Amino acid sequence: MSRIAYVNGRYLPHSRAHVHIDDRAHNFADGVYEVILVVAGRMVDEEGHMARLTRSLRELDMGEPMSDAALIHIMYQTIARNRVMNGMVYLQVNRGTAPRNHAYDKQDLVPTVVCTAKSVVLPHDADKAVGVKVITRPDNRWERVDIKTVSLLPNAMAKTAASRAGAYEAWLFDENNMVTECSSSNAWIVDQEGRLITRPLGLDILPGITRDRVIKLASEHGIEVVERAFSVDEAKNAREAFLTSTTSFVKPVTQIDDAVIGNGHPGTTTRTLLAAYLVFANKIAMGEAA
Ligand SMILES: Cc1ncc(COP(=O)(O)O)c(C=O)c1O
């Protein structure tokens, strides 16, 4: 089946879905986006994603392109037209199209709205999860990475470096060798006492929707969560490590650079949280959770 994309009011074959060369996202990466997990045709953590989108738009002085209800309608239409049961839906809002000029005039701009959806095979057995290797790289992004913008060049460079090194992800560290997050996910460790540690929210990490969900699931499972920065060295000596994102779920990390984490296999806490996340996603699928 050929894929269908939504662009500015029209549902088009993917190959014919275009935005203008003077779209400000093309010239200035002037746009924001969300990626939402779809399970059994339903969006997971829709509320959190819409709240983050609204915040991203506000922080960048961009207007709302339409109501949340209208955006949600477009996403569900795109999911349905692509016959996605399990997968993800991608929504991007750009500031608009205008002759290339750094400064923008809000009055002249109509936001560009793009939506795509695709199927993905979801993991279903936490015990079969395989650990991945990550590398570490300096975090050289701008100072407002809490905003989910399409300005992702440093992330793309870091992820490519990881890929070339045979690794799944790049964990980024700040000027004090403290881990911020990963190129497209949030970073976590489990200390020797079994506490879950992840960097607190701030301007220096993206407020991951999966991160938020995992914090809630951890407390439901009696796992203590400590939101504090941790160093690359601490991560290498941790009992367990993992990363989270909409598309990676809870992914065990068993090697950071040359250091093997724990016994080299996904740890108990990581597997518990992945299992809890899968149960939660399944409840969404059954219409049992919001
Ligand atoms: C830099 C970065 N951090 C964290 C995340 C995880 O966010 P979420 O759990 O909302 O997918 C992403 C997801 O794309 C990301 O790009």
The ligand as a Tripos MOL2 file, in Angstrom:
@<TRIPOS>MOLECULE
LIG
   16    16     1     0     0
SMALL
NO_CHARGES

@<TRIPOS>ATOM
      1 C1         16.7640   14.6060   21.9590 C.3       1 LIG1
      2 C2         15.6420   13.7260   22.4060 C.ar      1 LIG1
      3 N1         15.5450   13.4100   23.7080 N.ar      1 LIG1
      4 C3         14.5670   12.6090   24.1660 C.ar      1 LIG1
      5 C4         13.6220   12.0680   23.3080 C.ar      1 LIG1
      6 C5         12.5410   11.1720   23.8510 C.3       1 LIG1
      7 O1         11.2960   11.8190   23.8230 O.3       1 LIG1
      8 P1          9.9410   10.9910   23.7430 P.3       1 LIG1
      9 O2          9.9690   10.0130   24.8810 O.co2     1 LIG1
     10 O3          8.8950   12.0150   23.8970 O.co2     1 LIG1
     11 O4          9.9180   10.3080   22.4100 O.co2     1 LIG1
     12 C6         13.6780   12.3790   21.9440 C.ar      1 LIG1
     13 C7         12.6780   11.8370   21.0200 C.2       1 LIG1
     14 O5         12.6800   12.0890   19.8560 O.2       1 LIG1
     15 C8         14.7190   13.2280   21.4810 C.ar      1 LIG1
     16 O6         14.8160   13.5580   20.1920 O.3       1 LIG1
@<TRIPOS>BOND
     1     1     2 1
     2     2     3 ar
     3     2    15 ar
     4     3     4 ar
     5     4     5 ar
     6     5     6 1
     7     5    12 ar
     8     6     7 1
     9     7     8 1
    10     8     9 2
    11     8    10 1
    12     8    11 1
    13    12    13 1
    14    12    15 ar
    15    13    14 2
    16    15    16 1
@<TRIPOS>SUBSTRUCTURE
     1 LIG1         1 GROUP 0 **** ****
